[in-house]
Amino acid sequence: MSKKVFIETLGCAMNERDTEHMLAELNEKENFSQTGDFKEADLILINTCSVREKPVSKLFSELGIFNKKKKENAKIGVCGCTASHLGKDIIKRAPYVDFVLGARNVSKITEVLHKPKAVEVDINYDESEFAFKDFRTSLYKAYINISIGCDKQCTYCIVPKTRGEEISIPLNLIVDEANRAVNSGAKEIFLLGQNVNNYGRRFSGKHDKVNFTNLLQELSKIEGLKRIRFTSPHPFHMDDEFIEEFAKNPKICKSMHMPLQSGSTKVLKDMKRGYSKEWFLNRVEKLRSMVPDVSISTDIIVAFPGESDEDFNDTIDVMDKVKFDQIFSFKYSARPETEAEHFTNVVNPEIASQRLTFLQDLYTKHLDEKMASKLGNIYEVYFEDLNADGYVSGRSDNNLVIKAKGSEELLGKFRKVKVTSIGRSILSGEIVN
């Protein structure tokens, strides 16, 4: 009889993929099946995020709930980035936790299961050539890691301390995984890495010199693969070759996540981002000159230490010039083991809140204008989700979420949809072919 595992995933798409890898290993080697109810699980896992303070606080409150209501003898494991940087301190604070597994040690999930109070958090452990079993939570698209770790030295970011140095996964392993996904029904792949367009900088073993553009070209040769998405490219590495391939390759979806973080060149220097306001705007201009309907999303941190009113106004200037299709915006929060943790020129919390509100209100204004312009347009939608209200939903090439009346027969299919009503996050339409 199979055992049951419940897993809660916090954070980014790479965490989602790590969850799929753990589920694959547990299913293959330990006969676990997944459950959505932690009260019936034999194993409870939290795959954590440490990029911001809030998910870390949430971890211990969630652990307390799981411990009180879990099935007798069920094990609890903490995985992911918070596991990497807190390590054995997690068990000190929550002694009922059975094991801790870092973000760079996912392949050891079935080992720690049988080691009482195991703590495996080596950020130098190399999983770049580990052959994980195939497991995908979606039948229609596949997340594929193309690198692990990060070599950047951004002063606010804890990721290099939790995921180790950047190592690219060999091209042949990525292509093989993509082929298997397509052969099992996926028509879209989503490439994952901390800085995907830095692909090829370092491999574990000897491999031919290759870059991200070369990888995109190789994947595009796969018959039956219709769409390629990726996140996140780093603005510093957005050279002309990369942008030109993005523009001309019909299989690459025309949506780009460009993490700005700040519009101030001074703040960007303090953050050690490696580019200026002018470089970022230049890359946007080149993108939009070649792909006018490209959607551009971004990440923005407001109130980074030392951010003046003038610095914040530079961010607003970039917002007005680019008019992002989506933003993920946060007030700066100090993270342990980062350089910025020791910066003393902290922005007043009240001013920080005011800046975040102003920025988000401006984004909403831009978004409403953009969405209004979509009414009556026709988009090709790849349907992936069956909604409870008699609709199916999916995404356009440029990442618009669009729903239309239909049944599961439309899942995994491409259809042209005319937009008949608009919302801030979802458009509604009628299938026209």
C-alpha positions as CSV (number, residue, x, y, z in Angstrom):
1,M,0.0,0.0,0.0
2,S,1.4,3.4,-1.0
3,K,2.3,6.0,1.6
4,K,1.1,9.6,1.2
5,V,3.1,12.8,1.1
6,F,1.8,16.3,1.4
7,I,4.1,19.2,0.3
8,E,3.6,22.9,0.6
9,T,5.7,25.0,-1.8
10,L,6.6,28.6,-1.1
11,G,8.4,31.0,-3.4
12,C,9.6,30.8,-7.0
13,A,9.2,28.5,-10.0
14,M,12.5,26.9,-9.2
15,N,11.0,25.8,-5.9
16,E,8.0,24.4,-7.8
17,R,10.4,22.3,-9.9
18,D,12.4,21.2,-6.9
19,T,9.0,20.0,-5.4
20,E,8.4,18.0,-8.6
21,H,11.8,16.4,-8.3
22,M,11.2,15.4,-4.7
23,L,7.9,13.9,-5.5
24,A,9.4,12.0,-8.4
25,E,12.1,10.5,-6.1
26,L,9.6,9.7,-3.3
27,N,7.3,8.0,-5.8
28,E,9.9,6.0,-7.6
29,K,12.0,4.9,-4.6
30,E,9.6,5.0,-1.6
31,N,6.2,4.4,-3.2
32,F,4.7,7.7,-2.0
33,S,1.7,9.2,-3.7
34,Q,0.7,12.9,-3.3
35,T,-2.2,14.1,-1.2
36,G,-3.7,17.5,-0.7
37,D,-4.6,16.9,2.9
38,F,-1.8,17.0,5.4
39,K,-3.9,15.3,8.0
40,E,-3.8,12.0,6.1
41,A,-0.1,12.3,5.1
42,D,2.7,10.0,6.3
43,L,5.2,12.6,5.3
44,I,4.7,16.4,5.4
45,L,7.2,18.7,3.6
46,I,7.5,22.4,3.4
47,N,9.6,23.6,0.5
48,T,10.7,27.0,1.7
49,C,11.7,30.4,0.4
50,S,14.1,32.9,2.1
51,V,14.1,35.8,-0.4
52,R,11.9,37.8,1.8
53,E,11.3,37.9,5.6
54,K,7.6,37.0,5.4
55,P,7.9,33.4,4.1
56,V,10.5,32.6,6.8
57,S,8.1,33.8,9.5
58,K,5.3,31.8,7.9
59,L,7.4,28.6,8.1
60,F,7.4,28.3,11.8
61,S,3.7,29.1,12.2
62,E,2.9,26.5,9.6
63,L,5.1,23.9,11.3
64,G,3.3,24.4,14.5
65,I,-0.1,23.8,12.9
66,F,1.2,20.7,11.1
67,N,2.7,19.3,14.3
68,K,-0.6,19.7,16.2
69,K,-2.9,18.2,13.6
70,K,-0.8,15.7,11.8
71,K,-1.4,12.0,11.6
72,E,0.3,9.9,14.4
73,N,3.9,9.0,13.4
74,A,3.8,11.2,10.4
75,K,7.2,12.8,9.6
76,I,7.9,16.5,9.0
77,G,10.7,17.7,6.7
78,V,11.8,21.3,6.0
79,C,13.3,21.8,2.5
80,G,14.5,24.6,0.3
81,C,16.2,27.9,0.8
82,T,15.3,28.6,4.4
83,A,16.5,25.1,5.2
84,S,19.8,25.9,3.5
85,H,20.5,29.0,5.6
86,L,19.0,28.0,9.0
87,G,20.0,24.4,8.9
88,K,20.1,22.7,12.3
89,D,18.6,25.8,13.9
90,I,15.2,24.8,12.5
91,I,15.3,21.6,14.6
92,K,16.4,23.6,17.6
93,R,13.4,26.0,17.2
94,A,11.0,23.2,16.2
95,P,12.4,19.9,17.7
96,Y,9.5,17.9,16.2
97,V,10.9,18.4,12.7
98,D,12.4,15.1,11.5
99,F,14.9,16.4,8.9
100,V,16.2,19.5,7.1
101,L,17.1,19.4,3.4
102,G,18.7,22.3,1.6
103,A,17.9,23.7,-1.8
104,R,21.1,22.2,-3.3
105,N,20.4,18.8,-1.9
106,V,17.0,17.8,-3.4
107,S,18.3,14.5,-4.7
108,K,18.9,13.3,-1.1
109,I,15.2,13.4,-0.2
110,T,14.9,9.6,0.1
111,E,18.1,9.4,2.2
112,V,17.2,11.9,4.8
113,L,13.8,10.2,5.2
114,H,15.6,7.4,7.0
115,K,18.1,9.4,9.0
116,P,16.7,10.8,12.3
117,K,17.2,14.6,12.6
118,A,19.2,14.6,9.4
119,V,20.5,18.0,8.3
120,E,21.7,18.1,4.7
121,V,22.4,21.7,3.6
122,D,25.7,21.6,1.6
123,I,25.4,24.5,-0.9
124,N,28.4,23.1,-2.8
125,Y,26.7,19.8,-3.5
126,D,26.5,19.3,-7.2
127,E,23.2,18.0,-8.6
128,S,23.7,19.4,-12.1
129,E,24.0,16.0,-13.7
130,F,21.7,14.0,-11.4
131,A,19.1,12.0,-13.3
132,F,15.8,12.9,-11.6
133,K,12.8,10.7,-12.6
134,D,10.2,12.4,-14.7
135,F,7.4,14.0,-12.8
136,R,5.2,17.0,-13.8
137,T,2.3,18.5,-12.1
138,S,1.0,19.7,-15.4
139,L,0.2,17.5,-18.4
140,Y,0.5,20.4,-20.8
141,K,3.8,22.2,-19.9
142,A,7.1,21.2,-18.4
143,Y,9.4,23.1,-16.1
144,I,13.0,22.4,-16.8
145,N,16.0,23.5,-14.8
146,I,18.9,24.7,-17.0
147,S,21.2,25.8,-14.2
148,I,21.6,25.7,-10.4
149,G,22.9,28.3,-8.1
150,C,23.9,31.9,-8.6
151,D,27.2,33.8,-9.0
152,K,25.9,37.3,-8.7
153,Q,26.8,39.4,-5.7
154,C,23.6,41.5,-5.3
155,T,23.9,43.1,-1.9
156,Y,20.3,42.4,-0.9
157,C,20.0,38.8,-2.0
158,I,20.5,35.6,0.0
159,V,20.2,33.2,-2.9
160,P,23.9,32.6,-3.5
161,K,24.1,31.6,0.2
162,T,21.3,29.1,-0.1
163,R,21.8,27.7,-3.6
164,G,25.6,27.9,-4.0
165,E,27.6,28.8,-7.1
166,E,26.1,28.8,-10.5
167,I,26.5,25.6,-12.5
168,S,24.9,25.0,-15.9
169,I,23.2,21.7,-16.6
170,P,24.6,20.0,-19.7
171,L,22.8,20.8,-23.0
172,N,22.2,17.2,-23.9
173,L,20.4,16.5,-20.5
174,I,18.1,19.5,-21.1
175,V,17.3,18.5,-24.6
176,D,16.6,14.9,-23.5
177,E,14.3,16.1,-20.8
178,A,12.5,18.4,-23.2
179,N,12.0,15.6,-25.7
180,R,10.6,13.3,-23.0
181,A,8.2,16.0,-21.9
182,V,7.0,16.7,-25.5
183,N,6.6,12.9,-26.1
184,S,4.4,12.7,-23.1
185,G,2.1,15.5,-24.3
186,A,3.6,18.8,-23.3
187,K,3.6,21.5,-26.0
188,E,5.3,24.1,-23.9
189,I,8.5,24.1,-21.8
190,F,9.5,26.7,-19.2
191,L,13.3,27.0,-18.7
192,L,14.4,27.9,-15.1
193,G,17.5,29.4,-13.7
194,Q,18.5,32.3,-11.4
195,N,20.1,34.0,-14.5
196,V,19.1,31.9,-17.5
197,N,20.8,34.1,-20.1
198,N,24.1,33.4,-18.3
199,Y,23.8,29.7,-19.3
200,G,27.0,28.0,-20.2
201,R,29.3,30.0,-18.0
202,R,30.4,27.0,-15.9
203,F,29.7,23.2,-16.1
204,S,30.8,20.5,-13.7
205,G,32.6,18.5,-16.3
206,K,34.1,19.2,-19.8
207,H,31.5,20.3,-22.3
208,D,31.5,22.2,-25.6
209,K,31.2,26.0,-25.3
210,V,27.6,27.0,-25.5
211,N,25.4,29.9,-24.4
212,F,21.7,30.5,-23.8
213,T,21.0,31.5,-27.4
214,N,22.5,28.2,-28.6
215,L,20.4,26.3,-26.1
216,L,17.2,28.1,-27.4
217,Q,18.2,27.2,-30.9
218,E,18.7,23.5,-30.1
219,L,15.4,23.2,-28.2
220,S,13.6,24.9,-31.1
221,K,14.5,21.9,-33.3
222,I,12.3,19.6,-31.2
223,E,9.3,18.5,-33.3
224,G,6.0,18.9,-31.5
225,L,7.4,21.6,-29.2
226,K,5.3,24.7,-29.8
227,R,6.3,27.2,-27.1
228,I,9.4,28.0,-25.1
229,R,9.3,30.3,-22.0
230,F,12.0,31.1,-19.5
231,T,12.8,33.0,-16.3
232,S,14.7,35.0,-15.2
233,P,17.1,36.6,-17.7
234,H,19.4,39.1,-16.1
235,P,19.4,42.6,-17.7
236,F,23.2,42.7,-17.6
237,H,23.4,39.7,-19.9
238,M,20.8,40.9,-22.4
239,D,23.1,41.2,-25.4
240,D,22.0,41.9,-29.0
241,E,22.4,38.2,-29.9
242,F,20.0,37.1,-27.2
243,I,17.4,39.8,-28.0
244,E,17.6,39.1,-31.8
245,E,17.0,35.3,-31.2
246,F,14.1,36.1,-28.9
247,A,12.6,38.3,-31.6
248,K,13.0,36.1,-34.6
249,N,12.5,32.6,-33.2
250,P,8.7,31.8,-33.6
251,K,8.8,29.2,-30.8
252,I,10.0,31.6,-28.1
253,C,7.0,33.2,-26.4
254,K,7.0,37.0,-26.6
255,S,7.0,37.8,-22.9
256,M,10.1,38.8,-21.0
257,H,10.7,39.1,-17.3
258,M,13.3,41.8,-16.7
259,P,14.1,42.3,-13.0
260,L,14.7,46.1,-12.7
261,Q,14.9,46.2,-8.9
262,S,15.5,50.0,-9.0
263,G,15.4,52.7,-11.7
264,S,18.2,54.7,-10.0
265,T,21.7,54.0,-11.3
266,K,23.1,55.0,-7.9
267,V,20.9,52.4,-6.1
268,L,21.6,49.8,-8.8
269,K,25.3,50.4,-8.1
270,D,24.7,50.0,-4.3
271,M,22.8,46.8,-5.1
272,K,25.7,45.6,-7.3
273,R,23.3,44.8,-10.2
274,G,25.9,45.5,-12.9
275,Y,23.8,47.7,-15.1
276,S,22.5,51.3,-15.2
277,K,19.1,52.9,-15.7
278,E,20.1,53.8,-19.2
279,W,21.2,50.2,-20.1
280,F,17.9,48.8,-18.9
281,L,15.9,51.3,-20.9
282,N,18.1,50.7,-24.0
283,R,17.4,47.0,-23.8
284,V,13.6,47.6,-23.5
285,E,13.8,50.0,-26.5
286,K,15.6,47.3,-28.6
287,L,13.1,44.7,-27.5
288,R,10.0,46.8,-28.3
289,S,11.5,47.9,-31.7
290,M,11.8,44.3,-32.7
291,V,8.7,42.9,-31.0
292,P,6.1,45.7,-30.5
293,D,3.6,43.5,-28.6
294,V,6.2,42.0,-26.3
295,S,4.9,41.8,-22.7
296,I,7.5,42.9,-20.1
297,S,7.3,42.0,-16.4
298,T,9.7,43.0,-13.6
299,D,10.7,43.0,-9.9
300,I,11.0,46.2,-8.0
301,I,12.4,46.8,-4.5
302,V,11.4,50.2,-3.0
303,A,13.2,51.9,0.0
304,F,16.5,50.1,-0.5
305,P,19.0,51.6,2.1
306,G,20.0,55.1,1.0
307,E,17.2,55.4,-1.6
308,S,16.4,59.2,-1.8
309,D,13.3,60.9,-3.2
310,E,15.3,61.5,-6.4
311,D,16.3,57.8,-6.6
312,F,12.7,56.7,-6.2
313,N,11.6,59.2,-8.8
314,D,14.1,57.5,-11.2
315,T,12.2,54.3,-10.6
316,I,8.9,56.0,-11.3
317,D,10.4,57.5,-14.5
318,V,11.3,53.9,-15.7
319,M,7.7,52.8,-14.8
320,D,6.3,55.6,-16.9
321,K,8.6,54.9,-19.8
322,V,8.2,51.1,-19.9
323,K,4.7,50.7,-18.6
324,F,5.3,47.1,-17.4
325,D,2.7,44.4,-18.0
326,Q,3.2,42.9,-14.6
327,I,5.3,43.9,-11.6
328,F,6.3,42.1,-8.4
329,S,7.0,44.9,-5.9
330,F,8.2,44.9,-2.3
331,K,9.6,47.1,0.4
332,Y,13.2,46.2,1.1
333,S,13.7,43.8,4.0
334,A,17.1,43.0,5.3
335,R,18.1,39.3,4.8
336,P,20.7,37.5,6.9
337,E,24.2,36.9,5.4
338,T,23.8,39.7,2.8
339,E,26.0,42.8,2.5
340,A,23.0,45.2,2.7
341,E,22.1,43.7,6.1
342,H,24.8,45.9,7.5
343,F,23.9,49.1,5.6
344,T,22.9,51.8,8.2
345,N,21.1,54.3,6.0
346,V,17.7,52.7,6.4
347,V,14.7,54.4,4.8
348,N,12.0,55.5,7.3
349,P,9.3,52.7,7.3
350,E,6.5,55.2,6.8
351,I,8.2,56.7,3.7
352,A,8.8,53.1,2.4
353,S,5.1,52.3,2.7
354,Q,4.2,55.5,0.9
355,R,6.6,54.8,-1.9
356,L,5.3,51.2,-2.4
357,T,1.7,52.4,-2.4
358,F,2.5,55.2,-5.0
359,L,4.3,52.7,-7.2
360,Q,1.6,50.1,-7.1
361,D,-1.1,52.7,-7.8
362,L,0.8,53.9,-10.8
363,Y,1.2,50.3,-12.0
364,T,-2.6,49.8,-11.7
365,K,-3.2,52.9,-13.8
366,H,-0.8,51.6,-16.5
367,L,-2.4,48.1,-16.3
368,D,-5.9,49.5,-16.7
369,E,-4.9,51.4,-19.8
370,K,-3.1,48.3,-21.3
371,M,-6.0,46.0,-20.6
372,A,-8.6,48.4,-22.1
373,S,-6.5,48.3,-25.4
374,K,-6.9,44.4,-25.6
375,L,-10.7,44.5,-26.1
376,G,-11.6,43.0,-29.5
377,N,-8.1,41.7,-30.1
378,I,-7.7,38.1,-31.2
379,Y,-5.0,35.9,-29.5
380,E,-3.9,32.3,-29.9
381,V,-4.4,30.7,-26.5
382,Y,-2.9,27.4,-25.3
383,F,-5.5,26.1,-22.9
384,E,-4.2,24.5,-19.7
385,D,-6.7,24.9,-16.9
386,L,-10.3,23.8,-16.4
387,N,-12.2,26.3,-14.3
388,A,-15.1,25.6,-12.0
389,D,-17.4,28.1,-13.8
390,G,-17.6,26.2,-17.1
391,Y,-14.6,28.0,-18.6
392,V,-11.2,26.9,-19.7
393,S,-8.2,29.2,-19.4
394,G,-4.7,29.5,-20.8
395,R,-2.1,32.0,-22.0
396,S,-1.4,33.9,-25.2
397,D,2.0,33.9,-26.7
398,N,2.7,37.2,-24.9
399,N,1.5,35.8,-21.5
400,L,-2.0,37.2,-21.3
401,V,-4.3,34.9,-19.2
402,I,-7.5,34.4,-21.2
403,K,-10.5,32.3,-20.5
404,A,-13.4,31.1,-22.7
405,K,-16.4,28.8,-22.3
406,G,-15.4,25.2,-22.9
407,S,-14.7,21.8,-21.4
408,E,-11.7,19.6,-20.8
409,E,-11.7,18.7,-24.5
410,L,-9.9,22.1,-25.1
411,L,-7.1,21.3,-22.6
412,G,-3.8,21.0,-24.4
413,K,-5.2,22.7,-27.5
414,F,-4.4,26.0,-29.2
415,R,-7.4,28.1,-30.2
416,K,-7.8,31.7,-31.4
417,V,-9.9,33.7,-29.0
418,K,-11.4,37.2,-29.4
419,V,-11.4,39.2,-26.2
420,T,-14.9,40.3,-25.2
421,S,-14.4,41.5,-21.7
422,I,-11.4,42.7,-19.6
423,G,-10.1,42.4,-16.1
424,R,-6.9,43.3,-14.4
425,S,-5.6,39.7,-14.3
426,I,-7.8,37.7,-16.6
427,L,-9.4,38.5,-20.0
428,S,-12.5,36.7,-21.2
429,G,-13.3,35.9,-24.8
430,E,-15.0,33.8,-27.4
431,I,-13.3,31.1,-29.5
432,V,-13.3,32.1,-33.1
433,N,-11.7,28.9,-34.6
